[in-house]
Amino acid sequence: MNGAEAEPVAVVGGGAWGTALANATAAAGRDVTLWLRDAAMAGTLERTRENVRYLPGIPLHPHIRATAQAGDLGTARTVLLVTPAQTTRDVLARLAPAFAAGAPVVLCAKGIERITGSFMSAVASDVLPAGTPVAVLSGPSFAADVARNLPTAVTLAAGDGDLAARLARALSGPSLRLYHTDDVRGVEIGGAGKNVLAIASGIVAGLGLGESARAALIARAFAELMRFARALGGRPETLMGLSGLGDLVLTASSPQSRNFAFGQRLGAGASPEEASGGKLAEGAFTAAALVALARGQGIEMPIAESVAAIVAGRSRVEDVVAQLLARPLKGEVE
């Protein structure tokens, strides 16, 4: 490992995914500062070496230091921002003054800002000092798997391909493998869109419509994702990779996915409020923004539109399924 790769890292966000990435980054040989907004929780985590609330039973790597002090972030030469998409702007505005000048910021949330319709890279550009390198991390990954050092592969994207490659090398470890690309928009679209479409897959499962129906739903959902990506500048090959198809397959196939589980409860008859169960399902917040962007580009996304209508309480699950099944037949690639 060279000197640059041994430089310290900060992880902002002490939820399951933030803690898992901190563990994986420490396992890659880095000293990690894990920042939490809750000082009491940070103190407990530092003392007990276990995130009981989000990752019980998984010890915190010895090379991680938990803190709630923004000033502790200044030594990091790379910052991983692992907070929900809808809070990204506020968190960056609060903490960016503490980041080391020129330290790349890697955005790990998968979503679209509801108020502005902006992807996370655009939000970061609005808030961070001019010239701050920004990258995006996305791909098929469950926090518990990563935290347990189970083999996982994801994609890191930056507009500067050399930066993307450098960060991918620096953050990869024994079990977490990072591939790299310069297609930031494609990676962001895959990450945000698959959350919405995974809710639809969960609805099919909750309704008991069978695995054949769910497989068809995932295939048609991916076709929507590809249309959307092409219109907004994402490359098809990116969507065919880890951050697109790979993430959709994982998220749309397992109750471990909060988005799938949310949809499954909707399909079983729960209201959107009941289905959330107090847990964050990013797709529920992203659905309306995704659909608005698609309509603005004249992109047909009937599955995503159906999810948005259900989440907003405008449509019933049964009615939406009937409407989708009644759509005119057409060529598969249209």
Protein Blocks (a to p, Z undefined) as FASTA:
>chain_A
ZZklmpccddedjbfklmmmmmmmmmnopacddddfblklmmmmmmnopafklmghiacd
fkbccdfbfklmmmpcbdcddbdfklmmmmmmmmmmmpcghiacddfbdcddfklopafk
lmmmmmmcghiacdddeddddfklmmnopacddddddfblmlmmmmmmmmpcfklccddd
fblmlmmmmmmmmmmmmmmmmmmmmnonojklmmmmmmmmmmmmmmmmmmnopafklmmm
mmlmmmmmmmmmcfklmklmmmmmmmnopafklmnnopacfklmmmmmmmmmmmmnopac
fklmmmmmmmnopacfklmmmmmmmpccddfkZZ
